[in-house]
Amino acid sequence: MTTTVVQEALTLERRADGRLWAARGGAARPVWVLRCFPWSEPVRFVSLRDDDENEVALVADPAKLDDQSRSALEAELASAGFVFEVTGVLAIEEEVEIRHWRVATRQGERRFQTRLDDWPLELPGGGLLIRDVAGDLYRLRYPRTLDRRSRELLWALVD
Amino acid sequence: MNPEQRSLDEQIITRYTGQPYRLPADLRREVERQWRGDPVLLYALADLDHSLRLAESWLLLGPRQVAVATLLPAGAWDVRSFDRARVRAVRNVPGLSASTLTLAWESGEPPLALVRYTHRQRRAIENIRVVLEEGLEGRAVNTGDPDDAYAEGVARPVREAQAMVAGRDTAVILRLLSYLRPYRRQVSLGLGAAALITLVSLLPPYLAGYLIDRVVRPAQQGLLPAERAATIAWIAVAAMAGAYLVRQGAAMVRLRLMSVLGEWVARDLRAELYEHIQRLSLSFFSRKKTGSIITRVSADTDRLWDFLAFGVVDVSLSAIMMLGLAGVLISLDRQLGLVMTLPVPLFVWAIYRYGEALNRLFLRAWRKWSRVSDVLSDTIPGIRVVKAFNQEAREIGRFDERNRAVTDEFNRIHRLWTTFWPLVMLAVHGTTVVVWALAVPRLLGGGAALSVGTFISFLLYATMFADPIETIGQIARTMNRATSSAHRVFEVLDTEPEIREAPAPVRLEPVRGRVTFENVTFAYDGVRQVLRGVSFEVVPGELIGLVGPSGGGKSTIANLIARFYDVSGGAIRIDGVDLRALDLGHYRRQIGMVLQDPYLFHGTVAENIRYGLPEASLDAVVEAARAANAHDFICKLAHGYDTVVGERGHTLSGGERQRVSIARALLHDPRVLILDEATSSVDTETEREIQEALDRLVRGRTVFAIAHRLSTLRKASRLFVIEDGGVIESGTHHELMMKPEGRYRRLYELQLHLA
């Protein structure tokens, strides 16, 4: 399987089967997307993969795609890059071996747990990322702008 | 799944996730009605809607149907069912925190169903996906109880992260205290000694007051003859000395008794824990990190020693002491007593709050400390890479930055406690000043009468307040630490081994080594089948080569033969008897294993060779070593067979460790032998020596040899090609090479070409 970096001829579209299709030179196939740099360059370097997980193309810069392809790709990236966006921390409690969180997110209120020695991760592009025991991700985009109570609760866990 | 396990999982889901702990009953009824009575086999929550907001939809699987049910704003269910037979493809697209499962019909047509879900639902969704995919391949999967599968899938990550013990903290503490039961006498003596210390401690201040009021002042005023005063004074002084002697004697008895007692209880816990760990199945060890298990046996039992030896007595006696002192002070002088005792709850509260603040600071310091540790655990093992890329300066800078950060945090802690305790003491002294301010006018004759002796006694009692206040203030922390450790220890003790001995186990005397697989299926997680209906028969003395791609099921076959796990379906028979009916200990003594990375224990070479047969003679040890081509290199070691090999045998090379492990297997003389990649990680010359040793080892035994290098298996009686959970080809090397399109032939030719 050959890998091609930025194909002018690459076009993308969402078809009736609900999938993103990549077409180049008359051949088309369904693909799914993988961000190569999900935090430092979330909208560049997008790897398009077929059902066998082989790379079909690497879109280094979506701005070089035509409008329709770009918007189809952006829609796909939205679901592939989904993480909970934390807007407030409501409670943090420590229990045996786990830390129990209750947070407000853009998607709704959520309860989750982290291991006691799993700390929020500082992201290259700014903000913090928390990973719960199930593997779900919670992003605090601007920790310093959270309300006072949230910042107090987070104080011991972040710088 | 046993009812307790399911109940625990349901409690976890309710308490920690806030999502339903099982399929809503009304939805199940509605779906089964639509399916004309067909039961729900599996279900999962799809907790994101199409715009990626949290929502409640359910994906349900029946014997012939699939349904997606969405909760409507009015509280009703929108159920869409379709036939399973219409599903032509199952696709799962993973994302950072949300995945999409699509059940497709014809390519290009809108999907039959598309659900989005967070990682929390992954296992439950995967269960359905696997069953559908297996169905597309024409294979049926036994799904088990749907409620169990869902609860297990959702609760598992929390259960794996947390030591959960059914019951409240008080129940855990009571259970912990029950370990003191065998030492009732020592506990009673220790408590008695502690009570005596408390009582005797009250005597010297009383005597001081008595001496001043009843002896010194009357003598000074000429109301008591000097001789009589001296006699009473000396008796009082002697009584005081006696009180101190008794107090320290009781303290010695108490300290010794309780510390020894704590050690006994910790020893009992460690022994029970270690014995239980030895009986646990391999699945427990794959779920828990090694470090976590070691911590439970070492640090947690040590912490419990501390609690049992001192915490229990200290806390209870501090409470008694504080109440006793308050009573004595108020009875000595109500006004001054109230001045001293009323602020005590405030002090206890302040110390409690201080503890909370300190906890937050320690949490920060712990986090920063872990960043320092990260640098160390990164760079020390990887020092060659650091040097090779000339990155020493950068690593020093990284360490310095983190070292400074952790120092800042510790200094913040020091600032807190060095501020807090002087302030507390200032408050205590402030109380004393108030007491003085109120007492002085009375001592000088104004207001209610107050004798000097009573006042001295009062002051001496007042100084005894500080310690119990501090102990009571820290009670929450003491209890938290103890219950955390107890939870972790009891979690292991409450884990039941999955491999159980049959009620009337059978002993094969002797084991001949006929191994029969009858339609064996196996899944590590209960759903994803690693083996699918594997059947074969191996006669005693055969050497069976297991070959095929990684993940095909070769090692699983070996694990099942050793009965590290029980089959999910079908049966394995040894000499015609179901493996599950055999005496496990006796059977395991007939099994030998030589692994790719042989594990040697800390000890001498001889002890390692004798591991399975500690009573073996030295002659037998040397003979086994010779047969394993190990005798020569062992003799050349500085201390020969008495050489200590170090932890995991790190002082020996890979090939040497392998030959010692072969000698160990030879001495053990097993009827059934498993060789798992025994020669894969050594050089050609070493491989030749090991191969010679293995040739001697396999003679007269039933052998299962797993190898990627197919050339090492040419002497095999038969070869089984294992792929995708089944035996897809079997026969001798020659027979398999005769198949023009055979999988084995292709693999063999590929390896020959690469060589």
Interface residues (C-beta under 8 A of the other chain):
Chain A: R15 A16 D17 G18 R19 W32 R35 P38 D51 A78 S79 A80 G81 F82 V83 F84 E95 V96 E97 I98 H100 T105 Q107 G108 R110 R111 F112 Q113 R115 D117 W119 D132 V133 A134 G135 D136 L137 W155 A156 L157
Chain B: Y16 T17 G18 L48 L52 R53 L54 R91 V93 G95 L96 S97 A98 T100 T102 A104 S107 G108 E109 P110 P111 L114 R116 T118 H119 R120 R122 P157 V158 E160 A161 Q162 A163 M164 R360 L361 L363 R364 R367 S370 T483 S484 H487 R488
